[in-house]
């Protein structure tokens, strides 16, 4: 491959930006193997024909009827290294990512030890990640009480924004912020080209967290669901949007929205031209509390999976544009912390493993709801890249951007099983589900990063860069 100057991939079903209503298009994409960038896109399909290829240093890929997708961007992933590498790590997490067509992940500032709250901690994380990444990796910083003076240096060092919690995070090294803390941080970030991300749950006199539900059955999913009511999200987003009125230049973002009852607050904020963006997750769009069994802690996440009517409202908001995009919130832990033997949902770690499954999940559910692949790719790639400040190189198949692409079979069906997991701890809420859509190959800057056709990662090496 070192002698190849250009890679040309051509197919009948290429997902190009701006063609949501038309669906996949015939196209031929030229990628420079010197720069890794897309140099040309022709609106035609050309099958492999060596007689028409006069350049000996050109490699052709004929995708035929398979879909050619841009590399996906997952903007909410917990890779947990260093410090909790037994939960997940750069090597395993990014392998899982590229197996599912994700060529870029943005790593959350927790649950690694130390968290990404200073430049020194960021440097340690980057040093640890070097040489381990199969996908490109960018980093979010963290906003915790007392670290406000570290925020501008972190922006200069390249973090894409800052995550904070309005409720205790579950790890002691990443405490939640108060309203006073937020004002201090927001004052520090005024004028910076960055974004403040919120875990948007906030306690009030009418909403209490799971510590107060000890008298109820800890193995019942309803007990957990009642411990994190929707009004906690409504309260949090009301506070965020109230603060935004004072700091209108700063973009704020709601991570993993689960409560549809918060949508009116979001719509009202946007009607006032506040810079507010919102994500939701695969588990809120593809799982329903009405179908979850007791004694099954693998379904626990925070905020919780809610009922079917709530899920329908989230889908409507996503289609209407009130929710901007979808992420995994891949938040793994060691199996013991899931309390599977006891079935203790209340005591279990809250997080769902899903890296590598998201495209298939959203495609499977989206087809039932009449949602086409172009729109799904906007939610999983173009909008997530834009959110993380990566749209100059990632997120779509366009001239000048990185040659990240995926050869994908939309019709293939598979059953989710441990044998197909590439993340470290082989546990997922989706095990046993039948899904559609299988990644055949993933390319990063024109180079092969994953090849299901030839047994996954055999003969390959990690190609990811730290962004």
PyMOL commands that set and color helices and strands:
alter all, ss='L'
color gray80, all
select helices_A, chain A and resi 50-52+90-99+119-129+148-157+179-189+210-213+221-227+230-246+260-271+282-286+289-291+297-299+308-320+335-338+358-368+373-387+418-420+452-454
alter helices_A, ss='H'
color red, helices_A
select strands_A, chain A and resi 6-14+25-32+38-42+58-70+72-77+102-107+136-139+141-142+162-165+195-199+251-254+276-281+325-327+405-415+434-444+447-451
alter strands_A, ss='S'
color yellow, strands_A
deselect
rebuild
show_as cartoon
